[in-house]
């Protein structure tokens, strides 16, 4: 039976995440503390990996509560309480980016990468291993996990997570322990996975190689109609209202359920 191997939340959108043993589903359907903060410029636009590779050069280490962060740019480290010292943290970040940085916060939903399907993203250990082999990743599946930035990593075969969605307009229910989620479809990727997670240097030919190998290795259980292109991996989810406030943990069994039509309740 597939089980949750690890859980990751990313307290500041676009910066490194942290591993947690348990996570609570927040009132907006995302994991609590996931993308709770976002770096924005004076116009309110995200300063993220899609916009600048400079985000990869900032390391961030969080306390267990996800509110105290230690930044490291390779030359200087600094520690801030994001609830009490946000202005100081903003000033430190501003010195390292071209625009002035503000840290917005949203305790209810956060700032999810997918603004439609806001539940935790899911990928398998087998997928991380397989994709790492496509690129001879130095740090193997660990590096690929840092590039792809999933929330839930499930101990299962390569591309097992493609079981977790169905046809267009449908949603596949699945349980993590006693908590129900709905798989919506394969996640479209951006430029971020193509970059070294430490330096921001782009891997030559990453997208072309990824598309070719993903097409070649698409499993028989994946709905090929969901692939208008093959630069997709990982699964986007939604969280039914009655699952919000519940807790999931490392070691929970993951059970694939039925298919439903229409909108999430």
C-alpha positions as CSV (number, residue, x, y, z in Angstrom):
1,X,0.0,0.0,0.0
2,X,1.4,3.4,-0.9
3,X,2.2,5.6,2.1
4,X,3.2,9.2,2.7
5,X,7.0,9.2,2.7
6,X,7.5,12.9,3.5
7,X,5.6,16.2,3.8
8,X,6.9,19.6,2.8
9,X,5.6,23.1,3.3
10,X,7.2,26.3,1.9
11,X,6.5,29.1,4.4
12,X,7.8,31.8,2.1
13,X,6.7,31.3,-1.5
14,X,9.6,30.5,-3.9
15,X,12.1,30.0,-1.1
16,X,13.2,26.6,0.3
17,X,10.7,24.5,2.2
18,X,10.9,22.4,5.4
19,X,10.0,18.9,6.1
20,X,7.3,18.2,8.7
21,X,6.0,15.0,10.2
22,X,2.4,16.2,10.3
23,X,0.4,19.0,8.5
24,X,-3.0,20.4,9.1
25,X,-5.3,21.3,6.1
26,X,-6.0,25.0,6.5
27,X,-9.4,26.7,6.0
28,X,-8.7,27.6,2.4
29,X,-7.8,24.0,1.5
30,X,-4.0,24.3,1.4
31,X,-1.6,23.0,4.0
32,X,-1.3,25.3,7.0
33,X,1.9,27.5,6.7
34,X,2.4,26.5,3.1
35,X,3.2,29.7,1.0
36,X,1.9,31.7,4.0
37,X,4.2,34.6,3.0
38,X,5.1,35.9,-0.5
39,X,7.7,38.3,-1.7
40,X,6.1,41.1,-3.7
41,X,7.4,44.4,-5.3
42,X,5.9,47.8,-4.9
43,X,3.2,47.0,-7.4
44,X,2.1,43.8,-5.5
45,X,3.7,41.5,-8.2
46,X,5.4,38.3,-7.0
47,X,9.2,38.2,-6.8
48,X,9.5,34.5,-7.5
49,X,11.4,31.9,-9.5
50,X,9.5,32.6,-12.6
51,X,10.6,36.2,-12.5
52,X,14.2,35.9,-11.3
53,X,16.8,33.2,-10.7
54,X,18.1,35.2,-7.8
55,X,15.6,33.5,-5.5
56,X,17.7,30.3,-5.8
57,X,20.7,32.0,-4.1
58,X,18.7,32.6,-0.9
59,X,18.6,29.7,1.5
60,X,16.0,29.7,4.2
61,X,15.8,27.6,7.3
62,X,12.7,27.7,9.4
63,X,11.9,26.8,13.0
64,X,9.2,24.1,13.6
65,X,6.4,26.7,13.7
66,X,7.5,28.2,10.4
67,X,7.6,31.7,11.8
68,X,11.3,32.2,12.6
69,X,13.6,32.1,9.5
70,X,17.3,32.2,9.1
71,X,18.3,33.6,5.7
72,X,21.7,32.8,4.1
73,X,22.9,34.3,0.8
74,X,26.3,32.5,0.9
75,X,28.0,35.5,2.4
76,X,25.8,36.6,5.3
77,X,23.2,35.0,7.5
78,X,20.4,36.7,9.4
79,X,17.6,35.5,11.6
80,X,14.1,37.1,11.8
81,X,10.8,36.5,13.6
82,X,8.4,37.0,10.6
83,X,5.5,37.9,12.9
84,X,7.5,40.6,14.9
85,X,10.4,41.6,12.6
86,X,8.9,41.5,9.2
87,X,10.2,45.0,8.2
88,X,13.7,44.0,9.1
89,X,13.4,40.8,7.0
90,X,12.0,42.8,4.1
91,X,15.0,45.2,4.3
92,X,17.4,42.2,4.3
93,X,15.7,40.7,1.2
94,X,15.5,44.1,-0.6
95,X,19.3,44.4,-0.5
96,X,19.5,41.2,-2.5
97,X,16.9,41.8,-5.2
98,X,16.4,44.6,-7.7
99,X,12.9,45.7,-6.6
100,X,12.1,46.6,-3.0
101,X,10.7,43.6,-1.3
102,X,7.5,43.4,0.8
103,X,6.4,40.2,2.6
104,X,2.6,39.7,2.2
105,X,0.9,37.2,4.4
106,X,-2.3,35.2,4.2
107,X,-3.0,32.9,7.1
108,X,-6.2,31.4,5.6
109,X,-5.0,30.2,2.2
110,X,-1.5,31.4,1.6
111,X,-0.3,32.1,-2.0
112,X,-0.6,28.8,-3.8
113,X,1.2,28.3,-7.1
114,X,-2.1,27.0,-8.7
115,X,-4.8,29.5,-8.0
116,X,-7.6,27.1,-9.0
117,X,-6.6,23.8,-7.5
118,X,-5.3,24.8,-4.1
119,X,-4.8,21.5,-2.3
120,X,-1.4,19.9,-1.6
121,X,0.6,18.7,-4.6
122,X,1.5,15.0,-4.8
123,X,4.4,13.0,-6.4
124,X,5.9,9.6,-5.8
125,X,9.4,8.6,-4.7
126,X,9.6,6.5,-7.9
127,X,8.9,9.6,-10.0
128,X,11.6,11.7,-8.3
129,X,14.1,8.9,-8.9
130,X,13.1,8.4,-12.5
131,X,13.2,12.1,-13.4
132,X,16.5,12.5,-11.5
133,X,18.0,9.8,-13.7
134,X,16.9,11.6,-16.9
135,X,19.3,14.4,-16.0
136,X,22.0,12.6,-14.0
137,X,21.1,14.9,-11.1
138,X,24.1,15.2,-8.7
139,X,21.9,14.8,-5.6
140,X,19.5,12.4,-7.2
141,X,15.9,12.4,-6.1
142,X,16.6,15.0,-3.4
143,X,17.7,17.5,-6.0
144,X,14.7,16.7,-8.1
145,X,12.3,17.1,-5.2
146,X,13.9,20.6,-4.5
147,X,13.3,21.5,-8.2
148,X,9.7,20.3,-8.4
149,X,8.7,21.4,-4.9
150,X,5.9,19.0,-4.0
151,X,3.9,19.0,-0.8
152,X,3.4,15.2,-0.4
153,X,5.8,12.6,-1.5
154,X,4.3,9.1,-1.6
155,X,6.4,5.9,-1.4
156,X,5.3,4.3,-4.7
157,X,6.4,3.3,-8.2
158,X,7.3,5.9,-10.9
159,X,4.4,8.0,-12.0
160,X,2.1,6.3,-9.5
161,X,0.5,9.7,-8.8
162,X,-1.0,9.6,-12.3
163,X,-3.6,7.3,-10.7
164,X,-4.9,10.3,-8.8
165,X,-6.8,12.1,-11.6
166,X,-9.3,11.2,-14.2
167,X,-10.8,12.8,-17.3
168,X,-11.3,16.5,-18.0
169,X,-14.1,17.9,-15.8
170,X,-13.8,15.0,-13.4
171,X,-12.0,14.6,-10.0
172,X,-10.6,11.5,-8.5
173,X,-11.1,11.2,-4.7
174,X,-8.3,9.7,-2.7
175,X,-7.6,9.3,1.1
176,X,-4.5,10.2,3.0
177,X,-5.1,8.5,6.3
178,X,-8.6,9.6,7.2
179,X,-8.4,12.8,5.1
180,X,-10.0,13.0,1.6
181,X,-8.5,15.0,-1.3
182,X,-9.4,15.2,-4.9
183,X,-6.9,14.9,-7.7
184,X,-7.6,17.4,-10.5
185,X,-4.8,16.8,-13.1
186,X,-1.1,16.7,-13.9
187,X,0.7,19.8,-12.9
188,X,2.0,22.1,-15.7
189,X,5.6,23.0,-15.0
190,X,7.4,26.4,-15.4
191,X,11.0,27.5,-15.7
192,X,11.8,26.8,-12.1
193,X,12.5,23.0,-12.4
194,X,14.9,23.6,-15.2
195,X,17.3,25.5,-12.8
196,X,19.8,24.3,-10.3
197,X,18.1,24.8,-6.9
198,X,21.2,26.3,-5.4
199,X,22.7,28.5,-8.1
200,X,19.7,29.2,-10.3
201,X,21.8,28.1,-13.3
202,X,19.6,26.7,-16.1
203,X,20.1,23.1,-17.1
204,X,20.7,23.1,-20.9
205,X,17.9,21.3,-22.8
206,X,15.9,20.6,-19.7
207,X,12.5,21.1,-21.1
208,X,13.2,19.3,-24.4
209,X,14.6,16.3,-22.6
210,X,11.8,16.3,-20.1
211,X,9.1,16.4,-22.7
212,X,10.7,13.6,-24.7
213,X,11.1,11.3,-21.7
214,X,7.7,12.0,-20.2
215,X,6.1,11.1,-23.5
216,X,8.1,7.9,-23.7
217,X,7.4,6.8,-20.1
218,X,3.8,7.9,-19.8
219,X,2.2,5.0,-17.8
220,X,-0.8,3.1,-19.2
221,X,-3.0,4.3,-16.3
222,X,-2.4,8.0,-17.2
223,X,-5.2,9.7,-19.3
224,X,-3.2,10.9,-22.3
225,X,-6.0,13.4,-23.1
226,X,-4.9,15.4,-20.1
227,X,-1.6,16.0,-21.7
228,X,-1.9,18.9,-24.2
229,X,1.8,18.9,-23.8
230,X,4.2,16.7,-21.8
231,X,5.9,19.3,-19.6
232,X,3.7,18.1,-16.8
233,X,4.5,16.0,-13.7
234,X,3.1,15.9,-10.1
235,X,-0.7,16.2,-9.4
236,X,-2.7,19.2,-8.4
237,X,-5.5,18.6,-5.9
238,X,-8.4,20.3,-4.2
239,X,-9.6,19.7,-0.7
240,X,-13.4,19.1,0.0
241,X,-14.7,21.4,2.7
242,X,-15.3,18.6,5.2
243,X,-11.5,17.7,5.1
244,X,-10.4,21.2,6.1
245,X,-9.0,21.4,9.6
246,X,-7.9,17.7,9.5
247,X,-4.3,16.5,9.9
248,X,-2.2,14.2,7.7
249,X,1.0,12.5,8.8
250,X,4.1,10.8,7.4
251,X,3.3,7.1,7.2
252,X,-0.4,7.6,6.4
253,X,-1.7,5.1,3.8
254,X,-2.9,6.6,0.5
255,X,-6.0,4.9,-1.0
256,X,-7.3,5.8,-4.4
257,X,-11.1,6.2,-4.5
258,X,-13.9,6.9,-6.9
259,X,-14.4,9.5,-9.7
260,X,-16.8,12.4,-9.2
261,X,-18.1,15.0,-11.7
262,X,-18.7,18.7,-11.2
263,X,-17.2,21.1,-8.7
264,X,-15.7,20.2,-5.3
265,X,-18.1,20.5,-2.4
